[in-house]
């Protein structure tokens, strides 16, 4: 497997980039050129999705330490909270999942027998 496979697998699509890009902080206008915010976001997605260590970030994303530094700054500046608020605010696309007891697996010996002492977990 090539490194480009790992790089492309976790990257945002064009439609996703159009939604996320305005919500990301702009690079600094002074000093040396900063990191591209979309590249940083894709690198963070790669780390979070793959479960890899920061040092294992593929070189296509840039220096792992620079990406980690941006991640820490964005966490402190609530960038991810703001992105999630915007994404969740669109209630038409939000999926509600309800889990009840019919989805919970129980050991065969735990089902249907009443306790002899104490309160029942489920009212009978």
C-alpha angles and dihedrals in degrees: 000000000000127000090243089065090059091043096052097038095071100032124113120258120239092260091050091048090054090056097042102039098074090050095056121090114259117245117259114276094212131061126017118348111282130222119284105256093220091053090050091049092049090049091051090049089051092052094046094044098044097040090223125147118262090248089060093061108131113253091240088077095053133242110353092216092055091049091048090050090053090047091055092047092049091049090052091047093049092239093146093047090053092049092050092049091054093046095047094045089075095084095180090069095040114107119213115208119193120198120194135167094282089073096048116096114222129190111258092244092054097057123092103353119119120226116248094213133027134013123326117243090225120034114249 
